[in-house]
Amino acid sequence: METKLLSAKDHRLMDESGFFYILSSDKTFNRNAHTHDFYEMFCVLSGEVKHTLNGRTEILKKGCIAFIRPFDTHIIEKNGGENGLVAMIAFTADVFRLFDNIFGEFLKGYFLPESGCPAFNLTDLEFRELEEEINYVQLLKGKQAVMQLKLILSFAFRVISVRFNDIGYTKYENSLSEILGAMNYEENIAEGVGALLKISNLSHGHLCRIFKDKLNITPTQYVTNKRMSYASQLLIHSSIDILSIALMIGYSSYSHFAKCFKREFKMNPCEYRKQNQNNH
């Protein structure tokens, strides 16, 4: 299917302000892959959506922000039975240049990757702040609305400048050790991949790419390895019953825990405890 080009001028998406804003649900998503000659930012306000950018697909959930550059190809779709609501702000290259003059030093790394700008998760506090601003813009018209859209974009670019500051797109790749260090806490081990997403403030797709590039495993595999290592220490050095250990590290049933443990250590947890406690 031919990729459709959306033009700010031809499709009258924007007036002289250089902005266009819309709330879109899964019922109103543009269901065809398309590109455009303007920039776009969208934030998932509720639920989740499936987003394909330049051939790469990932699931974006509530609180996730994505930027689309001119001539990137993308499509936002409903993800299975999940309903999604997104706020979209389209803006011209001239508007982008205004912000680039302010944040340019910090934005370069974020907007450079050929595959597209990485989606990222807002913290709970950031999301609540952005959601307030988005709700407010719906009450405004004319110049007041344009000013509010500028404030929203300024907020998003400020977040980018902090997340992807002077070391650019590689910031999280280089600070992977910090992310993994935070996974030594029992509550994060129990939460698993969810904790990794919160600690890193990355989308699931971006997190997977970093783990694959740097560790050659998936986040899920990393969490499983971490849980098995922690469980083995608890079995040897504590008297906590095995079901409680399984629950402590994030498993809802003994059978699932035992299956994962045996795959790792070639024996069940009870056998492992008996053999290794006798050696200590």
C-alpha positions in Angstrom: 0.0 0.0 0.0 1.3 3.4 -1.0 2.4 5.6 2.0 0.3 8.8 2.1 1.9 12.1 2.5 0.1 14.6 4.7 1.0 18.2 4.0 0.4 21.1 6.5 -0.4 23.3 3.5 -2.4 21.0 1.3 -4.5 19.4 4.0 -5.0 22.6 6.0 -3.9 20.9 9.2 -2.5 24.2 10.5 -3.3 27.9 10.3 -0.8 30.7 10.4 0.1 29.8 14.0 1.9 26.6 12.7 0.0 24.4 15.1 -2.7 21.7 15.0 -4.1 19.9 18.0 -6.5 17.0 18.3 -7.6 14.3 20.8 -7.8 11.0 19.0 -9.2 7.6 20.2 -8.8 4.2 18.5 -12.0 5.0 16.6 -10.5 8.0 14.9 -6.8 6.9 14.4 -5.5 7.3 10.8 -5.4 3.6 10.0 -3.0 3.9 7.0 0.7 4.2 7.2 1.5 7.9 6.4 4.3 10.5 6.5 4.1 14.3 6.6 6.1 17.4 6.1 5.6 18.6 9.7 6.5 17.5 13.1 4.2 15.7 15.5 4.2 14.9 19.2 1.7 12.6 20.8 1.1 11.5 24.4 -0.9 8.4 25.4 -3.5 9.7 27.9 -5.2 6.4 28.7 -5.0 2.7 27.7 -2.4 1.7 25.2 -1.7 1.9 21.5 0.4 0.0 18.9 2.8 2.4 17.2 4.8 1.5 14.1 7.6 4.0 13.3 9.8 3.5 10.2 9.0 -0.2 10.3 9.6 -0.8 14.0 6.5 -1.6 16.1 6.1 -1.1 19.9 3.3 -0.9 22.4 3.0 2.5 24.0 1.1 2.8 27.3 -0.4 5.6 29.3 2.2 8.3 30.1 4.3 7.6 27.0 5.4 10.4 24.6 6.5 10.0 21.0 7.8 12.5 18.5 7.5 12.1 14.7 9.9 14.0 12.4 9.0 15.2 8.9 9.1 12.2 6.5 9.2 9.6 9.1 6.6 6.9 8.3 4.3 5.8 11.1 0.9 4.5 12.1 -1.0 4.5 15.4 -3.4 1.6 15.8 -5.6 0.0 18.5 -3.7 -2.7 20.4 -5.9 -5.8 20.4 -8.9 -5.2 22.8 -7.2 -2.2 24.6 -8.7 1.2 24.1 -6.3 4.1 23.7 -6.7 7.9 23.9 -3.9 10.1 22.6 -3.3 13.8 22.5 -1.6 14.9 19.3 0.1 18.2 18.5 1.3 18.8 15.0 3.7 21.7 14.3 5.6 23.1 11.4 9.4 23.0 10.9 9.4 26.8 11.6 7.9 26.2 15.0 10.5 23.4 15.6 13.3 25.8 14.8 12.1 28.2 17.4 12.5 25.5 20.1 15.7 24.3 18.5 17.2 27.7 19.1 16.5 27.2 22.8 17.1 23.5 23.4 19.1 22.6 20.2 22.2 21.5 22.1 20.2 19.0 24.0 17.8 17.9 21.2 20.3 16.8 18.6 21.0 13.4 19.9 17.3 12.7 20.5 16.2 13.6 16.9 19.2 12.0 15.1 18.6 8.2 15.1 17.7 7.0 11.6 15.1 4.6 13.1 13.2 7.5 14.6 13.0 9.3 17.9 12.7 6.9 20.8 9.4 7.0 22.7 9.8 7.5 26.4 7.7 7.3 29.6 6.9 10.3 31.8 7.2 9.9 35.5 3.9 10.0 37.4 4.5 13.6 38.4 5.4 14.7 34.8 2.4 12.9 33.4 0.0 14.6 35.8 1.5 18.0 35.0 1.3 17.4 31.2 -2.3 16.0 31.5 -3.4 19.2 33.3 -1.9 21.4 30.5 -3.6 19.2 27.8 -7.0 19.4 29.6 -6.6 23.2 29.8 -5.9 23.7 26.1 -9.2 22.2 25.3 -10.9 25.1 27.0 -9.1 27.8 25.0 -9.3 29.2 21.5 -7.2 31.4 19.2 -4.0 32.9 20.5 -4.6 31.6 24.0 -4.8 28.1 22.7 -1.6 28.6 20.6 0.2 29.9 23.7 -0.9 26.9 25.7 0.3 24.5 22.9 3.7 26.2 23.0 3.9 25.7 26.8 3.0 22.0 26.3 5.8 21.6 23.7 8.2 23.5 25.9 7.5 21.1 28.7 8.1 18.1 26.5 11.4 19.5 25.1 12.5 20.3 28.6 11.9 16.7 29.7 14.0 15.5 26.6 16.8 18.0 27.5 17.0 16.4 30.9 16.7 12.8 29.8 19.0 13.1 26.7 21.3 15.9 27.8 24.8 16.6 26.6 25.6 12.9 26.1 22.5 12.7 23.8 20.8 9.5 22.7 23.4 7.3 24.4 22.6 8.5 27.9 20.7 5.4 28.9 23.0 3.0 27.2 25.9 4.5 29.2 24.0 4.5 32.5 22.7 1.0 32.2 24.8 0.1 35.3 22.8 2.6 37.4 19.5 1.0 36.2 20.7 -2.5 37.0 22.1 -1.3 40.3 18.6 -0.3 41.4 17.4 -3.8 40.6 19.2 -5.1 43.7 16.3 -4.0 45.9 13.9 -6.8 46.7 10.8 -4.7 45.8 12.2 -4.1 42.3 13.1 -7.7 41.8 9.5 -8.6 42.7 8.1 -6.0 40.3 10.3 -7.2 37.5 10.2 -5.6 34.1 7.7 -3.0 35.4 10.4 -1.7 37.8 12.9 -1.5 35.0 10.5 0.7 33.0 9.9 3.0 36.0 13.6 3.3 36.9 14.7 4.0 33.3 11.7 6.0 32.2 12.0 4.3 28.8 9.4 2.7 26.6 9.4 -1.1 26.6 10.7 -1.2 23.0 13.6 1.1 23.8 14.5 -0.8 26.9 14.5 -4.1 24.9 16.9 -2.6 22.4 19.3 -1.4 25.0 19.3 -4.8 26.8 19.8 -6.6 23.5 22.6 -4.3 22.4 24.5 -4.3 25.8 23.6 -7.6 27.5 22.4 -9.7 24.6 19.3 -10.7 26.6 15.8 -9.4 27.0 14.6 -7.5 30.1 12.4 -10.5 31.0 15.4 -12.9 30.8 17.4 -10.4 33.0 14.6 -10.3 35.6 14.3 -14.1 35.7 18.1 -14.5 36.2 18.0 -11.9 38.9 15.1 -13.6 40.7 16.8 -17.0 40.5 20.0 -15.7 41.9 18.2 -14.0 44.8 16.1 -17.0 45.5 19.1 -19.3 45.6 20.7 -17.1 48.3 17.5 -17.0 50.3 17.2 -20.8 50.1 20.8 -21.2 51.4 21.0 -18.5 54.0 17.5 -18.2 55.4 14.8 -20.5 56.8 12.0 -18.8 54.8 9.6 -21.3 53.4 9.8 -21.9 49.6 6.3 -20.6 48.8 7.0 -17.4 50.6 10.3 -17.0 48.7 8.4 -17.4 45.4 5.9 -14.7 46.4 8.7 -12.4 47.6 10.4 -12.4 44.3 7.3 -11.9 42.1 5.9 -15.3 41.4 2.2 -15.9 42.1 2.5 -19.7 42.3 5.0 -22.3 43.6 4.7 -24.3 40.4 5.8 -21.5 38.1 8.7 -20.6 40.4 9.8 -24.2 40.7 9.8 -24.7 36.9 11.9 -21.6 36.4 14.3 -22.6 39.2 14.8 -26.1 37.9 15.5 -24.8 34.4 18.3 -22.6 35.9 19.8 -25.0 38.6 18.8 -28.5 37.2 17.0 -29.3 40.5 13.9 -28.1 42.3 14.2 -25.5 45.2 13.7 -28.1 47.9 16.6 -30.2 46.6 18.8 -27.1 46.1 18.2 -26.0 49.7 18.9 -29.4 51.2 22.1 -29.9 49.1 23.6 -26.5 49.7 22.6 -25.9 53.3 24.4 -29.2 54.2 27.5 -27.6 52.7 27.3 -24.5 54.8 
